């Protein structure tokens, strides 16, 4: 029968496999050069795979091996016997092979394995693309393809073994020396908030940062201010000669123009309520226009598409990362509960789904080498009537303990005024009207003292200590800024006459 020249065999190199096995059989020391990355599944030849698997098991048991021991280990295996059994081993030993070449042979075997895996991935992508009659979106196929290729790329990194402590120590000292040269400067991206930068040393690459809070606490307002501040820091760094990097803001709850309105209100100090109802003065509109012009060069990019899944978010981040004109310095997702869960499996098991999303977000932070900030709702129990303090704790994170486990930094936004603003004291028995009004005035002073006060509770900090940071919160501008205490002093003075 004539040979079909159109038939292509899978990538393989049986000679390299045999040469490697010969080197391993000649000297056990050769195994130490390849055992860290080469697995039996990387071999193409069935009998070669069996022989290497036997070597691997014997070495992992702490024993030395030779051809006789390998033969006794495999002598009843039909695949081994079919190629000649011990005669096959003898043939391998007859090939003069130096153990010096063992690592090169192993890398060649590994290369062919990766090529075969690429063919499998490519075939899967093609087959999925042809399935137009299913509910699978093209975007999902693209996201899955990118994930598979990334995973394959990770497999292809044969230098990802353990690092000697000396090398790790040298790298750590280099960072210390760099910090000493830049004394007073942050090692991470500046949040724009002095107290937070002091506590965290900025936002660090590969970190997953969770910002939690109950509705009404100002999570989105806080993270919007954070996004603006980091974008300003990245813009400054680019002007100083660093490659361009930007902030990718995935606003799954709020439209891009609503987010822009908040930033304009915050930076121009024009009340958001006036912007909405149009009751602006000419001066206010001029301030907004000038502020908008200043924002044109800000490296802040908003994606407000609803129902995005984790694959789509990863795809957009990768595109931005590899775009030389944009670059990627920070990812913000508002918020975790609005990420489409359909692509992660575990149908109907929300805890497992959220746990998988959390894991993928942490992997994304490491892959892209940027901080990833994710907003998260808290359980209703944080506001339970049986709780003396409404300040949130780690156990209040909604849906999955995996969020706490995966996160490098967990922070909660808390405003006491939210719970006090509508509070009124109960009348005491036989209490006079004057006394009751006095207590009302005292309570009003307490309300006003905390009206512009917000707290960010750093509940977990993998790289340092935890603490509570005070902020000034100007609600009319949805603006968070460093706390000075001046606002409390002014309030005390304004309401002091009510206590007379």
PEHU-V171125 format. One record per run of one state. SS is the DSSP state (a for helix, b for strand, c for the rest). FROM is the first residue (numbers start at 1). TO is the last residue. Records with the same first field share a line. If there is no record, write none. Layout:
BEGIN
SS: FROM-TO ; FROM-TO
END
This chain:
BEGIN
c: 1-13 ; 27-27 ; 35-39 ; 43-45 ; 61-66 ; 75-77 ; 83-85 ; 95-98 ; 131-137 ; 156-164 ; 182-188 ; 190-193 ; 201-202 ; 204-207 ; 214-218 ; 240-245 ; 252-255 ; 269-271 ; 278-281 ; 298-299 ; 304-308 ; 322-327 ; 335-335 ; 339-339 ; 341-341 ; 345-349 ; 369-370 ; 379-379 ; 384-393 ; 398-401 ; 407-408 ; 415-416 ; 421-432 ; 452-452 ; 462-466 ; 478-478 ; 483-485 ; 495-495 ; 500-500
a: 14-26 ; 28-34 ; 40-42 ; 46-60 ; 67-74 ; 78-82 ; 86-94 ; 99-130 ; 138-155 ; 165-181 ; 194-200 ; 219-239 ; 256-268 ; 272-277 ; 282-297 ; 310-321 ; 336-338 ; 342-344 ; 350-368 ; 380-383 ; 394-396 ; 402-406 ; 417-420 ; 433-451 ; 475-477 ; 486-494 ; 496-499
b: 189-189 ; 203-203 ; 208-213 ; 246-251 ; 300-303 ; 309-309 ; 328-334 ; 340-340 ; 371-378 ; 397-397 ; 409-414 ; 453-461 ; 467-474 ; 479-482
END
